[in-house]
Amino acid sequence: MSLPDGLTQRVVFHASYWPVLFGLTVGLSFRVGGRANVPGSGPCLLVANHQSFLDPWLIGNASPRWLVYLARDSLFRNRLFAAAIRAYGAVPIDRGFGKDGLQMVLNQLEKGRAVVVFAEGERTHDGTLQPLKPGIALLIKKAKCPIVPVGLAGAYHFWPRHERFPHPEMLIHKPEGRSIGLVYGKALPTGHYDGMKREPMLADLSANIRVAVDAAEQLRRKPTPIIS
């Protein structure tokens, strides 16, 4: 008898949650805030800025619940790596966040899951928040669920897109600006953007992500790790 879809992944996630979060805190000087802002059940959309290759892993491992995110299908060619990222909610997509990606997210939301999307569409080139892709507005109109703005800070300095390898900063080392902060912002209720046109919607969503990013920047600069 096969296990229900997603059950194996959730078992792996919950079994490894605290060991992995401890490892991130000590090994990468990772600080997290606002975990209580993620709804404990039901569909929700987590909309984040995108600073590094590790962002889905950081957001997923810090969350109090199992998350789903889209990943390009080329990442699934290695069976071991594919099994690892599937365990943490990766869903393969071959055409980026277009029509297929939109439908994939909606399908996951219909199953009552929490889905991470990166509103900029790609990793930042300079560490700053880039303009949001117009497609995120269409997704929000169709999603009909709470939206949690997510802010990452320091992940770009840890692993910028133009670098082949990351530059870790352990908690015991003297800070050099590569510690990472992540904040889950206050959830925007279902219907928050009803009736709003695309440009004002994108501006408001960008402002909410920016608040979370600024909070993450402050958090990562604190002398001791905080998990709230």
C-alpha angles and dihedrals in degrees: 000000000000122000120248115271110279096008096110091048092051092049090053091046096052093043093054099033103102098034091051094045090049090050091050091049096050099031100041102020088243120178125189133194138176098032089147089064091071109091110245094224143004130049119318137159120228109201113195142175115247119232108150148008089260097056097104090050093048094047093044097047094047095048119101089225137042112273135201125218137171119251130182112261094238088073089066097061093094107069096211094047090044091053090050097051092042088057088059095049105271115158117193119238125176104195105045123240097332129113092312093048092048092052091046091056092047090050091054092047090052087059089058096253133143112242129198119214129177107225095200091061094224142032115288117260096213108018096263127114108269126211112284119251114252091232091072089068092058091048092052092050090054099038100070095193140103116290122217115198110216126200127199123189129180096018090104091056090046093053116000116193093246093057122085095209134032125250106224123201115201120214091243093056127088107269114260099174097270099104114118129230127190127186129185104211127216111291117253107225125244109279094025091131099036111139094008119129121238102258097048088045093053091045092051094045091048090051091052092049089048091055089053092046092051090049090050090051091054092045096052091054094057114110096236131042116258126198112184 
